């Protein structure tokens, strides 16, 4: 069996969502609609926040970043998926696969960190309202955002470089609709122990972010429950309700997909969950924040009247 390395032009084959020929057109229409709604919804969020001075606050600054991440996150995998559904061409060159992997991990990490920063913002707003303007000033917001993006851009570098040095054994079939790390590593002819170790260390970023969010929400819930009036408790929960829903949806699907022994991981069974957090969640995020946030709805209404 011939081993293929980086000196050889390597082309993988993505299996995609479904191999049923009759499902290609319906799936293509559905994913086109989802992708367009994702772009439109997140662009609207960014536009409304940028053009409304009343929304120039830390929470909405971070929401702008989240919307940008969701647009980028979807664009890493969906255009290739749509191309496969439309043309039937499932080939992806190694360089493109490597780039897809790098940016997928980057935006996954960025989403986790920005969600964590948003949780911290809500913690300060609810638990320390008097010091909120001081603790969450402009410099702090910029620092937290730059730090999140810097960590996200650097986190997948070692993985990407290590994978670029692997050799692969045919057949080069990736049982997924994008270049999933666990599936690609199974095609390697080399020992991937080092990359597995790097993956565990890299996953610590997500684990730390998740723990920080749990701690933040523990304090938030504890503080809100101490409020005597029902109206006060409702207002307290409403300020972080949208963010909590997004966190539960996002982490719920990721943990369900990857929090299991590698020997039990099945890319076929993991595909539906992958569709949820790579395709559906970026689409529903803008609607969750818009429908549950009075300020955003009000600003959107005013913007429509002006136009």
C-alpha positions in Angstrom: 0.0 0.0 0.0 1.5 3.3 -1.1 2.0 5.9 1.6 1.2 9.5 0.7 3.0 12.4 2.3 3.2 16.2 1.7 5.5 15.8 -1.3 2.6 14.1 -3.0 -0.6 15.9 -4.1 -3.1 14.5 -1.6 -6.8 14.6 -2.3 -9.3 13.5 0.3 -12.9 12.5 -0.4 -15.6 13.9 1.9 -18.5 11.5 2.4 -20.9 14.4 3.0 -24.3 14.4 4.8 -26.0 11.7 2.7 -25.1 9.5 -0.2 -28.7 9.1 -1.3 -29.0 10.8 -4.8 -32.6 11.7 -4.2 -31.7 13.7 -1.1 -29.1 16.0 -2.7 -31.4 18.6 -4.1 -33.6 18.9 -0.9 -30.5 19.0 1.3 -28.9 21.6 -1.0 -32.1 23.8 -0.8 -32.3 23.4 3.0 -28.6 24.2 3.6 -28.7 27.2 1.2 -31.6 28.6 3.1 -29.9 28.0 6.5 -26.6 29.6 5.3 -28.4 32.7 3.9 -30.4 33.1 7.1 -27.2 32.8 9.1 -25.5 35.5 7.0 -28.5 37.8 7.1 -29.3 37.4 10.8 -25.8 38.0 12.0 -25.2 40.9 9.6 -28.4 42.5 10.8 -27.2 42.2 14.5 -23.8 43.8 13.7 -25.4 46.6 11.6 -28.0 47.4 14.3 -25.5 47.5 17.1 -22.9 49.5 15.1 -25.5 52.1 14.0 -27.2 52.5 17.4 -25.3 54.6 19.9 -27.5 53.4 22.7 -26.2 49.9 22.1 -22.5 50.8 22.3 -22.1 48.9 25.6 -19.9 46.0 26.6 -22.6 43.3 26.2 -23.4 44.4 22.6 -19.8 44.8 21.7 -19.2 41.2 22.6 -22.4 40.2 20.8 -21.0 41.9 17.6 -17.9 39.7 18.0 -20.1 36.6 18.5 -22.1 37.4 15.3 -18.9 37.8 13.3 -17.6 34.5 14.7 -20.9 32.8 13.7 -20.6 34.1 10.1 -17.0 32.9 9.9 -17.8 29.6 11.6 -20.5 28.8 9.1 -18.3 29.9 6.1 -15.5 27.5 7.0 -17.7 24.4 6.3 -20.9 25.3 4.6 -19.7 26.6 1.2 -17.8 23.3 0.6 -20.9 21.3 1.8 -23.2 23.3 -0.6 -20.7 22.8 -3.5 -20.7 19.0 -2.8 -24.5 18.9 -2.8 -24.8 20.9 -6.0 -22.1 19.2 -8.1 -21.4 15.9 -6.4 -17.7 16.7 -6.3 -16.6 15.6 -2.9 -12.8 16.0 -3.4 -10.9 18.3 -1.2 -7.1 18.8 -1.5 -4.9 18.4 1.6 -4.0 22.1 1.7 -7.7 23.1 1.7 -8.5 20.4 4.3 -5.7 21.7 6.5 -6.9 25.3 6.1 -10.5 24.2 6.9 -9.2 22.4 10.1 -7.2 25.4 11.2 -10.0 28.0 10.8 -12.6 25.6 12.2 -10.6 25.2 15.5 -9.9 28.9 15.5 -13.5 29.9 15.4 -14.6 27.1 17.7 -12.1 28.4 20.3 -13.1 32.0 19.6 -16.8 31.2 20.2 -16.1 29.5 23.5 -13.9 32.3 24.8 -16.3 35.1 23.7 -19.2 33.3 25.3 -17.1 33.1 28.5 -16.3 36.8 28.3 -20.0 37.5 27.9 -20.7 35.3 31.0 -18.2 37.3 32.9 -19.8 40.6 31.7 -23.2 39.4 33.0 -21.6 38.3 36.3 -20.2 41.7 36.9 -23.5 43.4 35.8 -25.6 41.4 38.1 -23.3 40.6 41.1 -21.4 43.9 41.1 -23.7 46.5 39.5 -22.1 49.5 41.2 -18.6 48.8 40.0 -19.7 47.6 36.5 -18.8 50.8 34.7 -15.3 50.7 36.2 -14.7 46.9 35.8 -16.1 46.7 32.2 -14.7 49.9 30.7 -13.6 50.3 27.1 -10.0 49.2 27.7 -11.1 46.1 29.5 -13.5 45.1 26.8 -10.9 45.5 24.1 -8.3 43.6 26.1 -10.6 40.7 26.7 -11.6 40.5 23.0 -8.0 40.8 21.7 -6.9 38.1 24.2 -9.7 35.8 23.1 -8.8 36.2 19.4 -5.0 35.8 20.1 -5.5 32.6 22.0 -7.9 31.3 19.3 -5.5 32.1 16.4 -2.6 30.4 18.2 -4.3 27.4 19.7 -4.5 25.3 16.4 -1.1 26.2 15.1 0.8 23.3 16.6 -1.9 20.8 15.6 -1.9 22.1 12.0 1.9 22.0 11.7 2.0 18.5 13.1 -0.8 17.2 10.8 1.0 18.7 7.8 3.9 16.3 8.5 1.8 13.2 8.5 1.7 10.5 5.8 -1.6 9.0 4.8 -2.7 5.6 3.5 -5.4 5.1 0.9 -8.4 5.0 0.7 -8.5 8.7 1.7 -12.2 8.8 2.6 -13.3 11.2 5.3 -16.6 10.0 6.8 -17.8 13.5 7.4 -18.9 16.7 5.7 -15.8 18.6 6.7 -12.2 17.8 7.7 -12.8 16.6 11.2 -9.6 16.0 13.1 -10.5 12.6 14.6 -11.4 11.2 11.2 -8.4 12.6 9.4 -6.0 11.2 12.0 -7.4 7.7 11.4 -6.2 7.9 7.8 -2.6 8.5 8.9 0.1 5.9 8.4 2.2 7.4 11.2 1.7 7.3 14.9 -0.5 10.2 16.0 0.3 10.0 19.7 1.9 13.4 19.8 -1.1 15.1 18.0 -3.4 13.3 20.4 -1.5 14.8 23.3 -1.6 18.2 21.7 -5.4 17.8 21.2 -5.9 17.1 24.9 -3.9 20.1 25.8 -5.7 22.2 23.3 -9.1 21.1 24.6 -8.1 22.6 28.0 -9.0 26.0 26.5 -12.6 24.9 26.1 -12.6 23.1 29.5 -11.3 26.2 31.3 -13.8 28.4 29.4 -16.7 26.0 30.4 -15.6 26.0 34.0 -15.4 29.8 34.1 -18.9 30.0 32.7 -20.2 27.5 35.3 -18.6 29.6 38.1 -20.0 32.8 36.7 -23.6 31.5 36.4 -23.4 29.9 39.8 -22.8 33.4 41.3 -25.4 34.9 39.0 -28.1 32.4 39.9 -27.2 32.7 43.6 -27.4 36.5 43.5 -30.7 36.6 41.6 -32.4 34.1 43.9 -31.6 36.4 46.8 -33.7 39.1 45.3 -36.9 39.3 47.3 -39.3 40.6 44.6 -40.5 38.3 41.8 -40.1 41.2 39.3 -36.5 41.7 40.4 -35.7 38.0 39.9 -37.4 38.0 36.5 -35.4 41.1 35.4 -32.2 39.5 36.7 -32.7 36.3 34.8 -33.8 38.1 31.6 -30.5 40.0 31.4 -28.6 36.7 30.9 -31.4 34.4 29.6 -30.4 34.7 25.9 -26.8 34.1 26.6 -27.5 31.1 28.8 -29.7 29.5 26.1 -26.9 29.9 23.5 -24.3 28.4 25.9 -26.5 25.4 26.7 -27.2 24.7 23.0 -23.6 25.1 22.0 -21.9 23.2 24.8 -24.6 20.6 24.9 -24.1 19.5 21.4 -20.2 19.7 21.5 -20.0 17.7 24.8 -22.5 15.1 23.4 -20.3 14.7 20.3 -16.8 14.6 21.8 -17.1 13.8 25.5 -16.6 10.1 25.0 -13.7 7.7 24.6 -12.0 7.9 21.1 -12.7 4.2 20.6 -16.4 4.8 20.9 -16.5 7.9 18.7 -18.4 7.4 15.5 -18.3 10.1 12.8 -21.6 8.8 11.4 -23.4 9.2 14.7 -21.7 12.5 15.3 -22.8 14.1 12.1 -26.3 15.2 13.3 -24.7 16.9 16.3 -22.0 18.5 14.1 -24.8 19.9 11.9 -26.4 21.4 15.0 -23.3 23.3 16.3 -21.7 24.2 12.9 -24.9 24.9 10.9 -28.0 25.5 13.0 -26.6 27.3 16.1 -24.9 30.1 14.1 -28.3 30.6 12.4 -30.5 30.7 15.5 -28.2 32.8 17.7 -29.3 36.1 16.1 -33.0 35.2 16.6 -32.4 34.2 20.2 -30.8 37.5 21.0 -33.2 39.5 18.9 -36.4 37.9 20.2 -35.4 38.0 23.8 -33.7 41.5 23.9 -35.9 44.5 24.0 -33.1 47.0 23.3 -32.1 45.2 20.1 -35.7 44.8 19.0 -36.3 48.5 19.7 -33.1 49.6 17.8 -34.0 47.3 14.9 -37.5 48.9 14.7 -36.0 52.4 14.7 -33.5 51.5 12.0 -36.3 50.1 9.8 -38.3 53.4 10.2 -35.2 55.5 9.3 -34.6 53.5 6.2 
